[in-house]
Amino acid sequence: MGKLKVTYVRSIISRPAKHRRIIQALGLRKLNQTVIHQDNPAIRGMVAKVPHLVRMEVVQDD
């Protein structure tokens, strides 16, 4: 499996609590922070719920 690079690009101020919990569950705390997760349906589902707040890129395994 590959990996996903998720970057936090928009603030959660004035967003629903559900979006805040998703951002926190992804391990994102500060704007422009990037985390790398294993590519699985759970992570892709979380990213799909907040596409307006994050940017996702697929990273190939070496």
PDBQT receptor file of N, H, CA, C and O in Angstrom, charges set to zero:
ATOM      1  N   MET A   1       0.822  -1.185   0.000  1.00  0.00    +0.000 N 
ATOM      2  CA  MET A   1       0.000   0.000   0.000  1.00  0.00    +0.000 C 
ATOM      3  C   MET A   1       0.867   1.250   0.000  1.00  0.00    +0.000 C 
ATOM      4  O   MET A   1       1.997   1.242   0.490  1.00  0.00    +0.000 OA
ATOM      5  N   GLY A   2       0.325   2.312  -0.553  1.00  0.00    +0.000 N 
ATOM      6  H   GLY A   2      -0.593   2.318  -0.951  1.00  0.00    +0.000 HD
ATOM      7  CA  GLY A   2       1.027   3.583  -0.575  1.00  0.00    +0.000 C 
ATOM      8  C   GLY A   2       0.755   4.384   0.675  1.00  0.00    +0.000 C 
ATOM      9  O   GLY A   2       0.217   3.879   1.660  1.00  0.00    +0.000 OA
ATOM     10  N   LYS A   3       1.135   5.634   0.614  1.00  0.00    +0.000 N 
ATOM     11  H   LYS A   3       1.571   6.045  -0.186  1.00  0.00    +0.000 HD
ATOM     12  CA  LYS A   3       0.919   6.536   1.735  1.00  0.00    +0.000 C 
ATOM     13  C   LYS A   3       0.244   7.796   1.235  1.00  0.00    +0.000 C 
ATOM     14  O   LYS A   3       0.315   8.132   0.052  1.00  0.00    +0.000 OA
ATOM     15  N   LEU A   4      -0.406   8.483   2.148  1.00  0.00    +0.000 N 
ATOM     16  H   LEU A   4      -0.463   8.211   3.108  1.00  0.00    +0.000 HD
ATOM     17  CA  LEU A   4      -1.070   9.739   1.824  1.00  0.00    +0.000 C 
ATOM     18  C   LEU A   4      -0.414  10.865   2.591  1.00  0.00    +0.000 C 
ATOM     19  O   LEU A   4      -0.164  10.749   3.791  1.00  0.00    +0.000 OA
ATOM     20  N   LYS A   5      -0.136  11.953   1.897  1.00  0.00    +0.000 N 
ATOM     21  H   LYS A   5      -0.338  12.046   0.922  1.00  0.00    +0.000 HD
ATOM     22  CA  LYS A   5       0.404  13.149   2.537  1.00  0.00    +0.000 C 
ATOM     23  C   LYS A   5      -0.755  14.135   2.653  1.00  0.00    +0.000 C 
ATOM     24  O   LYS A   5      -1.302  14.592   1.649  1.00  0.00    +0.000 OA
ATOM     25  N   VAL A   6      -1.121  14.455   3.896  1.00  0.00    +0.000 N 
ATOM     26  H   VAL A   6      -0.677  14.084   4.711  1.00  0.00    +0.000 HD
ATOM     27  CA  VAL A   6      -2.267  15.326   4.155  1.00  0.00    +0.000 C 
ATOM     28  C   VAL A   6      -1.755  16.639   4.736  1.00  0.00    +0.000 C 
ATOM     29  O   VAL A   6      -1.050  16.639   5.745  1.00  0.00    +0.000 OA
ATOM     30  N   THR A   7      -2.104  17.755   4.105  1.00  0.00    +0.000 N 
ATOM     31  H   THR A   7      -2.676  17.755   3.285  1.00  0.00    +0.000 HD
ATOM     32  CA  THR A   7      -1.669  19.083   4.532  1.00  0.00    +0.000 C 
ATOM     33  C   THR A   7      -2.889  19.893   4.948  1.00  0.00    +0.000 C 
ATOM     34  O   THR A   7      -3.892  19.941   4.236  1.00  0.00    +0.000 OA
ATOM     35  N   TYR A   8      -2.786  20.525   6.109  1.00  0.00    +0.000 N 
ATOM     36  H   TYR A   8      -1.971  20.485   6.687  1.00  0.00    +0.000 HD
ATOM     37  CA  TYR A   8      -3.850  21.349   6.680  1.00  0.00    +0.000 C 
ATOM     38  C   TYR A   8      -3.742  22.744   6.074  1.00  0.00    +0.000 C 
ATOM     39  O   TYR A   8      -2.764  23.449   6.326  1.00  0.00    +0.000 OA
ATOM     40  N   VAL A   9      -4.742  23.160   5.272  1.00  0.00    +0.000 N 
ATOM     41  H   VAL A   9      -5.536  22.588   5.067  1.00  0.00    +0.000 HD
ATOM     42  CA  VAL A   9      -4.628  24.421   4.525  1.00  0.00    +0.000 C 
ATOM     43  C   VAL A   9      -5.634  25.501   4.895  1.00  0.00    +0.000 C 
ATOM     44  O   VAL A   9      -5.408  26.668   4.577  1.00  0.00    +0.000 OA
ATOM     45  N   ARG A  10      -6.742  25.155   5.556  1.00  0.00    +0.000 N 
ATOM     46  H   ARG A  10      -6.926  24.207   5.814  1.00  0.00    +0.000 HD
ATOM     47  CA  ARG A  10      -7.736  26.165   5.943  1.00  0.00    +0.000 C 
ATOM     48  C   ARG A  10      -8.111  25.972   7.401  1.00  0.00    +0.000 C 
ATOM     49  O   ARG A  10      -8.136  24.848   7.902  1.00  0.00    +0.000 OA
ATOM     50  N   SER A  11      -8.400  27.066   8.072  1.00  0.00    +0.000 N 
ATOM     51  H   SER A  11      -8.380  27.979   7.665  1.00  0.00    +0.000 HD
ATOM     52  CA  SER A  11      -8.700  27.064   9.494  1.00  0.00    +0.000 C 
ATOM     53  C   SER A  11     -10.029  26.391   9.816  1.00  0.00    +0.000 C 
ATOM     54  O   SER A  11     -10.937  26.355   8.986  1.00  0.00    +0.000 OA
ATOM     55  N   ILE A  12     -10.131  25.855  11.038  1.00  0.00    +0.000 N 
ATOM     56  H   ILE A  12      -9.393  25.884  11.712  1.00  0.00    +0.000 HD
ATOM     57  CA  ILE A  12     -11.380  25.240  11.490  1.00  0.00    +0.000 C 
ATOM     58  C   ILE A  12     -12.238  26.218  12.287  1.00  0.00    +0.000 C 
ATOM     59  O   ILE A  12     -13.264  25.827  12.844  1.00  0.00    +0.000 OA
ATOM     60  N   ILE A  13     -11.831  27.478  12.347  1.00  0.00    +0.000 N 
ATOM     61  H   ILE A  13     -10.998  27.795  11.895  1.00  0.00    +0.000 HD
ATOM     62  CA  ILE A  13     -12.643  28.482  13.025  1.00  0.00    +0.000 C 
ATOM     63  C   ILE A  13     -13.998  28.576  12.311  1.00  0.00    +0.000 C 
ATOM     64  O   ILE A  13     -14.057  28.630  11.082  1.00  0.00    +0.000 OA
ATOM     65  N   SER A  14     -15.053  28.593  13.070  1.00  0.00    +0.000 N 
ATOM     66  H   SER A  14     -15.005  28.549  14.067  1.00  0.00    +0.000 HD
ATOM     67  CA  SER A  14     -16.437  28.650  12.570  1.00  0.00    +0.000 C 
ATOM     68  C   SER A  14     -16.836  27.416  11.766  1.00  0.00    +0.000 C 
ATOM     69  O   SER A  14     -17.714  27.493  10.906  1.00  0.00    +0.000 OA
ATOM     70  N   ARG A  15     -16.209  26.304  12.035  1.00  0.00    +0.000 N 
ATOM     71  H   ARG A  15     -15.496  26.242  12.733  1.00  0.00    +0.000 HD
ATOM     72  CA  ARG A  15     -16.574  25.038  11.387  1.00  0.00    +0.000 C 
ATOM     73  C   ARG A  15     -17.298  24.165  12.398  1.00  0.00    +0.000 C 
ATOM     74  O   ARG A  15     -17.130  24.365  13.601  1.00  0.00    +0.000 OA
ATOM     75  N   PRO A  16     -18.090  23.211  11.956  1.00  0.00    +0.000 N 
ATOM     76  CA  PRO A  16     -18.790  22.315  12.881  1.00  0.00    +0.000 C 
ATOM     77  C   PRO A  16     -17.816  21.489  13.727  1.00  0.00    +0.000 C 
ATOM     78  O   PRO A  16     -16.680  21.239  13.323  1.00  0.00    +0.000 OA
ATOM     79  N   ALA A  17     -18.273  21.080  14.884  1.00  0.00    +0.000 N 
ATOM     80  H   ALA A  17     -19.195  21.283  15.213  1.00  0.00    +0.000 HD
ATOM     81  CA  ALA A  17     -17.442  20.293  15.805  1.00  0.00    +0.000 C 
ATOM     82  C   ALA A  17     -16.964  18.992  15.155  1.00  0.00    +0.000 C 
ATOM     83  O   ALA A  17     -15.867  18.517  15.449  1.00  0.00    +0.000 OA
ATOM     84  N   LYS A  18     -17.772  18.425  14.288  1.00  0.00    +0.000 N 
ATOM     85  H   LYS A  18     -18.664  18.811  14.050  1.00  0.00    +0.000 HD
ATOM     86  CA  LYS A  18     -17.392  17.180  13.609  1.00  0.00    +0.000 C 
ATOM     87  C   LYS A  18     -16.131  17.391  12.757  1.00  0.00    +0.000 C 
ATOM     88  O   LYS A  18     -15.248  16.533  12.729  1.00  0.00    +0.000 OA
ATOM     89  N   HIS A  19     -16.053  18.520  12.072  1.00  0.00    +0.000 N 
ATOM     90  H   HIS A  19     -16.770  19.217  12.094  1.00  0.00    +0.000 HD
ATOM     91  CA  HIS A  19     -14.874  18.821  11.261  1.00  0.00    +0.000 C 
ATOM     92  C   HIS A  19     -13.655  19.010  12.154  1.00  0.00    +0.000 C 
ATOM     93  O   HIS A  19     -12.560  18.571  11.805  1.00  0.00    +0.000 OA
ATOM     94  N   ARG A  20     -13.831  19.650  13.286  1.00  0.00    +0.000 N 
ATOM     95  H   ARG A  20     -14.721  20.006  13.570  1.00  0.00    +0.000 HD
ATOM     96  CA  ARG A  20     -12.727  19.858  14.230  1.00  0.00    +0.000 C 
ATOM     97  C   ARG A  20     -12.174  18.523  14.715  1.00  0.00    +0.000 C 
ATOM     98  O   ARG A  20     -10.960  18.342  14.804  1.00  0.00    +0.000 OA
ATOM     99  N   ARG A  21     -13.073  17.588  15.028  1.00  0.00    +0.000 N 
ATOM    100  H   ARG A  21     -14.059  17.735  14.956  1.00  0.00    +0.000 HD
ATOM    101  CA  ARG A  21     -12.641  16.270  15.510  1.00  0.00    +0.000 C 
ATOM    102  C   ARG A  21     -11.908  15.494  14.421  1.00  0.00    +0.000 C 
ATOM    103  O   ARG A  21     -10.952  14.774  14.709  1.00  0.00    +0.000 OA
ATOM    104  N   ILE A  22     -12.342  15.633  13.190  1.00  0.00    +0.000 N 
ATOM    105  H   ILE A  22     -13.119  16.218  12.956  1.00  0.00    +0.000 HD
ATOM    106  CA  ILE A  22     -11.679  14.930  12.085  1.00  0.00    +0.000 C 
ATOM    107  C   ILE A  22     -10.260  15.464  11.896  1.00  0.00    +0.000 C 
ATOM    108  O   ILE A  22      -9.318  14.688  11.734  1.00  0.00    +0.000 OA
ATOM    109  N   ILE A  23     -10.108  16.787  11.917  1.00  0.00    +0.000 N 
ATOM    110  H   ILE A  23     -10.873  17.418  12.049  1.00  0.00    +0.000 HD
ATOM    111  CA  ILE A  23      -8.770  17.390  11.770  1.00  0.00    +0.000 C 
ATOM    112  C   ILE A  23      -7.865  16.921  12.899  1.00  0.00    +0.000 C 
ATOM    113  O   ILE A  23      -6.702  16.592  12.665  1.00  0.00    +0.000 OA
ATOM    114  N   GLN A  24      -8.385  16.886  14.117  1.00  0.00    +0.000 N 
ATOM    115  H   GLN A  24      -9.330  17.153  14.307  1.00  0.00    +0.000 HD
ATOM    116  CA  GLN A  24      -7.600  16.433  15.271  1.00  0.00    +0.000 C 
ATOM    117  C   GLN A  24      -7.233  14.952  15.131  1.00  0.00    +0.000 C 
ATOM    118  O   GLN A  24      -6.108  14.560  15.441  1.00  0.00    +0.000 OA
ATOM    119  N   ALA A  25      -8.171  14.135  14.667  1.00  0.00    +0.000 N 
ATOM    120  H   ALA A  25      -9.085  14.454  14.414  1.00  0.00    +0.000 HD
ATOM    121  CA  ALA A  25      -7.917  12.706  14.494  1.00  0.00    +0.000 C 
ATOM    122  C   ALA A  25      -6.853  12.444  13.431  1.00  0.00    +0.000 C 
ATOM    123  O   ALA A  25      -6.129  11.451  13.502  1.00  0.00    +0.000 OA
ATOM    124  N   LEU A  26      -6.763  13.328  12.460  1.00  0.00    +0.000 N 
ATOM    125  H   LEU A  26      -7.351  14.134  12.403  1.00  0.00    +0.000 HD
ATOM    126  CA  LEU A  26      -5.721  13.187  11.432  1.00  0.00    +0.000 C 
ATOM    127  C   LEU A  26      -4.344  13.593  11.966  1.00  0.00    +0.000 C 
ATOM    128  O   LEU A  26      -3.330  13.373  11.304  1.00  0.00    +0.000 OA
ATOM    129  N   GLY A  27      -4.311  14.183  13.154  1.00  0.00    +0.000 N 
ATOM    130  H   GLY A  27      -5.135  14.362  13.691  1.00  0.00    +0.000 HD
ATOM    131  CA  GLY A  27      -3.038  14.587  13.749  1.00  0.00    +0.000 C 
ATOM    132  C   GLY A  27      -2.597  15.969  13.317  1.00  0.00    +0.000 C 
ATOM    133  O   GLY A  27      -1.416  16.304  13.417  1.00  0.00    +0.000 OA
ATOM    134  N   LEU A  28      -3.531  16.777  12.839  1.00  0.00    +0.000 N 
ATOM    135  H   LEU A  28      -4.490  16.505  12.758  1.00  0.00    +0.000 HD
ATOM    136  CA  LEU A  28      -3.200  18.119  12.360  1.00  0.00    +0.000 C 
ATOM    137  C   LEU A  28      -3.517  19.140  13.445  1.00  0.00    +0.000 C 
ATOM    138  O   LEU A  28      -4.596  19.111  14.037  1.00  0.00    +0.000 OA
ATOM    139  N   ARG A  29      -2.574  20.041  13.705  1.00  0.00    +0.000 N 
ATOM    140  H   ARG A  29      -1.697  20.064  13.224  1.00  0.00    +0.000 HD
ATOM    141  CA  ARG A  29      -2.765  21.051  14.738  1.00  0.00    +0.000 C 
ATOM    142  C   ARG A  29      -2.579  22.470  14.228  1.00  0.00    +0.000 C 
ATOM    143  O   ARG A  29      -3.321  23.367  14.628  1.00  0.00    +0.000 OA
ATOM    144  N   LYS A  30      -1.613  22.691  13.359  1.00  0.00    +0.000 N 
ATOM    145  H   LYS A  30      -1.011  21.962  13.034  1.00  0.00    +0.000 HD
ATOM    146  CA  LYS A  30      -1.307  24.041  12.881  1.00  0.00    +0.000 C 
ATOM    147  C   LYS A  30      -1.504  24.122  11.378  1.00  0.00    +0.000 C 
ATOM    148  O   LYS A  30      -1.341  23.130  10.667  1.00  0.00    +0.000 OA
ATOM    149  N   LEU A  31      -1.851  25.297  10.901  1.00  0.00    +0.000 N 
ATOM    150  H   LEU A  31      -1.984  26.103  11.479  1.00  0.00    +0.000 HD
ATOM    151  CA  LEU A  31      -1.997  25.491   9.463  1.00  0.00    +0.000 C 
ATOM    152  C   LEU A  31      -0.688  25.178   8.748  1.00  0.00    +0.000 C 
ATOM    153  O   LEU A  31       0.395  25.428   9.276  1.00  0.00    +0.000 OA
ATOM    154  N   ASN A  32      -0.798  24.642   7.574  1.00  0.00    +0.000 N 
ATOM    155  H   ASN A  32      -1.678  24.438   7.145  1.00  0.00    +0.000 HD
ATOM    156  CA  ASN A  32       0.324  24.237   6.716  1.00  0.00    +0.000 C 
ATOM    157  C   ASN A  32       1.129  23.069   7.280  1.00  0.00    +0.000 C 
ATOM    158  O   ASN A  32       2.204  22.754   6.768  1.00  0.00    +0.000 OA
ATOM    159  N   GLN A  33       0.621  22.427   8.323  1.00  0.00    +0.000 N 
ATOM    160  H   GLN A  33      -0.252  22.683   8.739  1.00  0.00    +0.000 HD
ATOM    161  CA  GLN A  33       1.275  21.232   8.850  1.00  0.00    +0.000 C 
ATOM    162  C   GLN A  33       0.960  20.060   7.930  1.00  0.00    +0.000 C 
ATOM    163  O   GLN A  33      -0.147  19.961   7.400  1.00  0.00    +0.000 OA
ATOM    164  N   THR A  34       1.928  19.180   7.743  1.00  0.00    +0.000 N 
ATOM    165  H   THR A  34       2.827  19.261   8.174  1.00  0.00    +0.000 HD
ATOM    166  CA  THR A  34       1.745  18.011   6.890  1.00  0.00    +0.000 C 
ATOM    167  C   THR A  34       1.998  16.744   7.700  1.00  0.00    +0.000 C 
ATOM    168  O   THR A  34       2.955  16.671   8.471  1.00  0.00    +0.000 OA
ATOM    169  N   VAL A  35       1.143  15.758   7.520  1.00  0.00    +0.000 N 
ATOM    170  H   VAL A  35       0.366  15.817   6.893  1.00  0.00    +0.000 HD
ATOM    171  CA  VAL A  35       1.329  14.451   8.149  1.00  0.00    +0.000 C 
ATOM    172  C   VAL A  35       1.232  13.387   7.064  1.00  0.00    +0.000 C 
ATOM    173  O   VAL A  35       0.607  13.594   6.023  1.00  0.00    +0.000 OA
ATOM    174  N   ILE A  36       1.861  12.245   7.326  1.00  0.00    +0.000 N 
ATOM    175  H   ILE A  36       2.368  12.077   8.171  1.00  0.00    +0.000 HD
ATOM    176  CA  ILE A  36       1.824  11.134   6.375  1.00  0.00    +0.000 C 
ATOM    177  C   ILE A  36       1.129   9.968   7.054  1.00  0.00    +0.000 C 
ATOM    178  O   ILE A  36       1.490   9.576   8.163  1.00  0.00    +0.000 OA
ATOM    179  N   HIS A  37       0.121   9.415   6.375  1.00  0.00    +0.000 N 
ATOM    180  H   HIS A  37      -0.172   9.733   5.474  1.00  0.00    +0.000 HD
ATOM    181  CA  HIS A  37      -0.652   8.291   6.883  1.00  0.00    +0.000 C 
ATOM    182  C   HIS A  37      -0.609   7.159   5.874  1.00  0.00    +0.000 C 
ATOM    183  O   HIS A  37      -0.366   7.375   4.687  1.00  0.00    +0.000 OA
ATOM    184  N   GLN A  38      -0.849   5.949   6.360  1.00  0.00    +0.000 N 
ATOM    185  H   GLN A  38      -1.046   5.773   7.324  1.00  0.00    +0.000 HD
ATOM    186  CA  GLN A  38      -1.004   4.814   5.459  1.00  0.00    +0.000 C 
ATOM    187  C   GLN A  38      -2.266   5.031   4.636  1.00  0.00    +0.000 C 
ATOM    188  O   GLN A  38      -3.255   5.565   5.138  1.00  0.00    +0.000 OA
ATOM    189  N   ASP A  39      -2.234   4.623   3.391  1.00  0.00    +0.000 N 
ATOM    190  H   ASP A  39      -1.431   4.188   2.983  1.00  0.00    +0.000 HD
ATOM    191  CA  ASP A  39      -3.395   4.767   2.504  1.00  0.00    +0.000 C 
ATOM    192  C   ASP A  39      -4.379   3.649   2.829  1.00  0.00    +0.000 C 
ATOM    193  O   ASP A  39      -4.157   2.493   2.469  1.00  0.00    +0.000 OA
ATOM    194  N   ASN A  40      -5.468   4.000   3.512  1.00  0.00    +0.000 N 
ATOM    195  H   ASN A  40      -5.649   4.939   3.805  1.00  0.00    +0.000 HD
ATOM    196  CA  ASN A  40      -6.517   3.025   3.801  1.00  0.00    +0.000 C 
ATOM    197  C   ASN A  40      -7.872   3.728   3.747  1.00  0.00    +0.000 C 
ATOM    198  O   ASN A  40      -7.932   4.958   3.756  1.00  0.00    +0.000 OA
ATOM    199  N   PRO A  41      -8.951   2.960   3.693  1.00  0.00    +0.000 N 
ATOM    200  CA  PRO A  41     -10.279   3.563   3.551  1.00  0.00    +0.000 C 
ATOM    201  C   PRO A  41     -10.656   4.505   4.697  1.00  0.00    +0.000 C 
ATOM    202  O   PRO A  41     -11.377   5.477   4.472  1.00  0.00    +0.000 OA
ATOM    203  N   ALA A  42     -10.192   4.244   5.903  1.00  0.00    +0.000 N 
ATOM    204  H   ALA A  42      -9.606   3.454   6.086  1.00  0.00    +0.000 HD
ATOM    205  CA  ALA A  42     -10.539   5.091   7.050  1.00  0.00    +0.000 C 
ATOM    206  C   ALA A  42      -9.961   6.493   6.881  1.00  0.00    +0.000 C 
ATOM    207  O   ALA A  42     -10.660   7.484   7.092  1.00  0.00    +0.000 OA
ATOM    208  N   ILE A  43      -8.693   6.577   6.502  1.00  0.00    +0.000 N 
ATOM    209  H   ILE A  43      -8.125   5.771   6.330  1.00  0.00    +0.000 HD
ATOM    210  CA  ILE A  43      -8.047   7.880   6.323  1.00  0.00    +0.000 C 
ATOM    211  C   ILE A  43      -8.662   8.604   5.131  1.00  0.00    +0.000 C 
ATOM    212  O   ILE A  43      -8.929   9.804   5.201  1.00  0.00    +0.000 OA
ATOM    213  N   ARG A  44      -8.886   7.879   4.040  1.00  0.00    +0.000 N 
ATOM    214  H   ARG A  44      -8.669   6.905   3.983  1.00  0.00    +0.000 HD
ATOM    215  CA  ARG A  44      -9.502   8.510   2.862  1.00  0.00    +0.000 C 
ATOM    216  C   ARG A  44     -10.905   9.018   3.174  1.00  0.00    +0.000 C 
ATOM    217  O   ARG A  44     -11.320  10.053   2.652  1.00  0.00    +0.000 OA
ATOM    218  N   GLY A  45     -11.637   8.298   4.020  1.00  0.00    +0.000 N 
ATOM    219  H   GLY A  45     -11.300   7.457   4.443  1.00  0.00    +0.000 HD
ATOM    220  CA  GLY A  45     -12.967   8.736   4.416  1.00  0.00    +0.000 C 
ATOM    221  C   GLY A  45     -12.924  10.017   5.222  1.00  0.00    +0.000 C 
ATOM    222  O   GLY A  45     -13.754  10.905   5.027  1.00  0.00    +0.000 OA
ATOM    223  N   MET A  46     -11.944  10.120   6.144  1.00  0.00    +0.000 N 
ATOM    224  H   MET A  46     -11.270   9.398   6.302  1.00  0.00    +0.000 HD
ATOM    225  CA  MET A  46     -11.807  11.338   6.939  1.00  0.00    +0.000 C 
ATOM    226  C   MET A  46     -11.465  12.523   6.046  1.00  0.00    +0.000 C 
ATOM    227  O   MET A  46     -12.023  13.608   6.207  1.00  0.00    +0.000 OA
ATOM    228  N   VAL A  47     -10.557  12.318   5.112  1.00  0.00    +0.000 N 
ATOM    229  H   VAL A  47     -10.104  11.436   4.981  1.00  0.00    +0.000 HD
ATOM    230  CA  VAL A  47     -10.163  13.392   4.200  1.00  0.00    +0.000 C 
ATOM    231  C   VAL A  47     -11.344  13.789   3.312  1.00  0.00    +0.000 C 
ATOM    232  O   VAL A  47     -11.509  14.966   2.990  1.00  0.00    +0.000 OA
ATOM    233  N   ALA A  48     -12.158  12.822   2.918  1.00  0.00    +0.000 N 
ATOM    234  H   ALA A  48     -12.024  11.866   3.180  1.00  0.00    +0.000 HD
ATOM    235  CA  ALA A  48     -13.314  13.114   2.068  1.00  0.00    +0.000 C 
ATOM    236  C   ALA A  48     -14.352  13.969   2.789  1.00  0.00    +0.000 C 
ATOM    237  O   ALA A  48     -15.124  14.676   2.141  1.00  0.00    +0.000 OA
ATOM    238  N   LYS A  49     -14.383  13.915   4.121  1.00  0.00    +0.000 N 
ATOM    239  H   LYS A  49     -13.757  13.341   4.648  1.00  0.00    +0.000 HD
ATOM    240  CA  LYS A  49     -15.341  14.714   4.891  1.00  0.00    +0.000 C 
ATOM    241  C   LYS A  49     -14.916  16.176   5.000  1.00  0.00    +0.000 C 
ATOM    242  O   LYS A  49     -15.758  17.050   5.205  1.00  0.00    +0.000 OA
ATOM    243  N   VAL A  50     -13.611  16.451   4.864  1.00  0.00    +0.000 N 
ATOM    244  H   VAL A  50     -12.927  15.741   4.697  1.00  0.00    +0.000 HD
ATOM    245  CA  VAL A  50     -13.117  17.831   5.012  1.00  0.00    +0.000 C 
ATOM    246  C   VAL A  50     -12.201  18.243   3.859  1.00  0.00    +0.000 C 
ATOM    247  O   VAL A  50     -11.107  18.749   4.109  1.00  0.00    +0.000 OA
ATOM    248  N   PRO A  51     -12.613  18.042   2.604  1.00  0.00    +0.000 N 
ATOM    249  CA  PRO A  51     -11.721  18.361   1.477  1.00  0.00    +0.000 C 
ATOM    250  C   PRO A  51     -11.460  19.859   1.343  1.00  0.00    +0.000 C 
ATOM    251  O   PRO A  51     -10.468  20.263   0.736  1.00  0.00    +0.000 OA
ATOM    252  N   HIS A  52     -12.341  20.680   1.904  1.00  0.00    +0.000 N 
ATOM    253  H   HIS A  52     -13.146  20.352   2.398  1.00  0.00    +0.000 HD
ATOM    254  CA  HIS A  52     -12.178  22.126   1.845  1.00  0.00    +0.000 C 
ATOM    255  C   HIS A  52     -11.157  22.632   2.870  1.00  0.00    +0.000 C 
ATOM    256  O   HIS A  52     -10.762  23.798   2.822  1.00  0.00    +0.000 OA
ATOM    257  N   LEU A  53     -10.728  21.770   3.793  1.00  0.00    +0.000 N 
ATOM    258  H   LEU A  53     -11.048  20.824   3.832  1.00  0.00    +0.000 HD
ATOM    259  CA  LEU A  53      -9.775  22.165   4.835  1.00  0.00    +0.000 C 
ATOM    260  C   LEU A  53      -8.387  21.572   4.642  1.00  0.00    +0.000 C 
ATOM    261  O   LEU A  53      -7.419  22.076   5.213  1.00  0.00    +0.000 OA
ATOM    262  N   VAL A  54      -8.271  20.522   3.857  1.00  0.00    +0.000 N 
ATOM    263  H   VAL A  54      -9.057  20.112   3.394  1.00  0.00    +0.000 HD
ATOM    264  CA  VAL A  54      -6.989  19.832   3.697  1.00  0.00    +0.000 C 
ATOM    265  C   VAL A  54      -6.678  19.601   2.224  1.00  0.00    +0.000 C 
ATOM    266  O   VAL A  54      -7.555  19.667   1.363  1.00  0.00    +0.000 OA
ATOM    267  N   ARG A  55      -5.410  19.331   1.963  1.00  0.00    +0.000 N 
ATOM    268  H   ARG A  55      -4.697  19.277   2.662  1.00  0.00    +0.000 HD
ATOM    269  CA  ARG A  55      -4.956  18.940   0.623  1.00  0.00    +0.000 C 
ATOM    270  C   ARG A  55      -4.316  17.565   0.769  1.00  0.00    +0.000 C 
ATOM    271  O   ARG A  55      -3.525  17.347   1.687  1.00  0.00    +0.000 OA
ATOM    272  N   MET A  56      -4.644  16.643  -0.117  1.00  0.00    +0.000 N 
ATOM    273  H   MET A  56      -5.287  16.820  -0.863  1.00  0.00    +0.000 HD
ATOM    274  CA  MET A  56      -4.132  15.285  -0.036  1.00  0.00    +0.000 C 
ATOM    275  C   MET A  56      -3.321  14.945  -1.283  1.00  0.00    +0.000 C 
ATOM    276  O   MET A  56      -3.710  15.275  -2.403  1.00  0.00    +0.000 OA
ATOM    277  N   GLU A  57      -2.197  14.285  -1.067  1.00  0.00    +0.000 N 
ATOM    278  H   GLU A  57      -1.881  14.018  -0.156  1.00  0.00    +0.000 HD
ATOM    279  CA  GLU A  57      -1.370  13.802  -2.180  1.00  0.00    +0.000 C 
ATOM    280  C   GLU A  57      -1.015  12.361  -1.903  1.00  0.00    +0.000 C 
ATOM    281  O   GLU A  57      -0.801  11.979  -0.753  1.00  0.00    +0.000 OA
ATOM    282  N   VAL A  58      -0.951  11.557  -2.950  1.00  0.00    +0.000 N 
ATOM    283  H   VAL A  58      -1.124  11.867  -3.885  1.00  0.00    +0.000 HD
ATOM    284  CA  VAL A  58      -0.529  10.178  -2.825  1.00  0.00    +0.000 C 
ATOM    285  C   VAL A  58       0.978  10.121  -2.970  1.00  0.00    +0.000 C 
ATOM    286  O   VAL A  58       1.541  10.668  -3.918  1.00  0.00    +0.000 OA
ATOM    287  N   VAL A  59       1.635   9.451  -2.019  1.00  0.00    +0.000 N 
ATOM    288  H   VAL A  59       1.178   9.006  -1.249  1.00  0.00    +0.000 HD
ATOM    289  CA  VAL A  59       3.084   9.324  -2.021  1.00  0.00    +0.000 C 
ATOM    290  C   VAL A  59       3.413   7.873  -2.338  1.00  0.00    +0.000 C 
ATOM    291  O   VAL A  59       2.882   6.961  -1.704  1.00  0.00    +0.000 OA
ATOM    292  N   GLN A  60       4.276   7.659  -3.302  1.00  0.00    +0.000 N 
ATOM    293  H   GLN A  60       4.707   8.400  -3.816  1.00  0.00    +0.000 HD
ATOM    294  CA  GLN A  60       4.647   6.293  -3.688  1.00  0.00    +0.000 C 
ATOM    295  C   GLN A  60       5.666   5.725  -2.711  1.00  0.00    +0.000 C 
ATOM    296  O   GLN A  60       6.564   6.437  -2.260  1.00  0.00    +0.000 OA
ATOM    297  N   ASP A  61       5.528   4.442  -2.385  1.00  0.00    +0.000 N 
ATOM    298  H   ASP A  61       4.799   3.864  -2.751  1.00  0.00    +0.000 HD
ATOM    299  CA  ASP A  61       6.517   3.760  -1.544  1.00  0.00    +0.000 C 
ATOM    300  C   ASP A  61       7.767   3.512  -2.361  1.00  0.00    +0.000 C 
ATOM    301  O   ASP A  61       7.702   3.218  -3.555  1.00  0.00    +0.000 OA
ATOM    302  N   ASP A  62       8.892   3.634  -1.708  1.00  0.00    +0.000 N 
ATOM    303  H   ASP A  62       8.945   3.872  -0.738  1.00  0.00    +0.000 HD
ATOM    304  CA  ASP A  62      10.177   3.382  -2.392  1.00  0.00    +0.000 C 
ATOM    305  C   ASP A  62      10.682   2.001  -2.105  1.00  0.00    +0.000 C 
ATOM    306  O   ASP A  62      11.744   1.618  -2.595  1.00  0.00    +0.000 OA
TER     307      ASP A  62
